[in-house]
Amino acid sequence: MTREQRDRERTRQASEDLKKASAESEVVGTSGLARHAEQAKAHFSGADADPDDAVEVWGRRIGRGLSLMAFTGLAIYLSVTYL
């Protein structure tokens, strides 16, 4: 392999790596935050339940809401007691 061929191959590889990195990257702070907010919304709304079974959907919503309240209450209690 000649020097020119090696240089072309390295240039091509670098170009592919840059394209791949730009395609996989995201704007820091906006896309990640929006994605996590959307995941939390879907989690607490019971989106993973069978949509035809209203009891299951509402059961998941209520259970997840109560667990969030219990976690918040416990965090407040522990921070007031030990900090």
C-alpha positions in Angstrom: 0.0 0.0 0.0 1.4 3.4 -1.0 1.6 6.4 1.2 -1.2 8.1 -0.8 -3.5 5.1 -0.4 -2.9 5.0 3.3 -3.6 8.8 3.6 -6.8 8.4 1.6 -7.9 5.4 3.8 -7.2 7.4 7.0 -9.1 10.4 5.6 -12.0 8.2 4.7 -12.0 6.5 8.1 -11.8 9.9 9.9 -14.7 11.2 7.8 -16.8 8.2 8.6 -16.0 8.5 12.3 -17.0 12.2 12.3 -20.3 11.5 10.5 -21.1 8.7 13.0 -20.2 10.9 16.0 -22.4 13.8 14.7 -25.3 11.4 14.0 -25.1 9.9 17.5 -24.5 13.1 19.4 -27.2 15.4 20.9 -27.4 18.9 22.1 -26.3 18.8 25.8 -29.1 19.7 28.2 -32.0 19.9 25.8 -32.5 16.5 24.1 -31.4 14.5 27.1 -33.7 16.4 29.4 -36.6 16.2 27.0 -36.1 12.5 26.6 -36.0 11.8 30.3 -39.1 14.0 30.9 -40.9 12.1 28.2 -39.9 8.7 29.7 -41.1 9.9 33.2 -44.4 11.1 31.7 -44.9 7.7 30.0 -44.0 5.8 33.2 -46.3 7.7 35.5 -49.2 7.7 33.0 -49.1 3.9 32.7 -48.3 3.8 29.0 -46.7 0.4 29.4 -50.0 -1.2 30.5 -52.6 -2.8 28.2 -54.6 0.2 26.8 -57.7 -1.9 26.5 -57.7 -2.6 30.3 -58.7 0.6 32.0 -58.4 -1.0 35.5 -54.7 -1.9 34.8 -53.9 1.5 33.5 -55.4 3.3 36.4 -54.0 0.8 38.9 -50.5 1.6 37.6 -51.1 5.3 37.6 -52.3 5.2 41.2 -49.6 2.9 42.4 -46.8 4.9 40.8 -48.3 8.2 42.1 -48.4 6.8 45.6 -44.9 5.5 45.4 -43.7 8.9 44.3 -45.5 10.5 47.2 -44.0 8.0 49.6 -40.5 8.5 48.3 -40.8 12.3 48.5 -42.2 12.0 52.1 -39.4 9.7 53.1 -36.7 11.9 51.6 -38.1 14.9 53.4 -38.3 13.0 56.7 -34.7 11.7 56.4 -33.4 15.1 55.4 -35.1 16.9 58.4 -34.1 14.2 60.8 -30.5 13.6 59.9 -29.3 16.9 58.2 
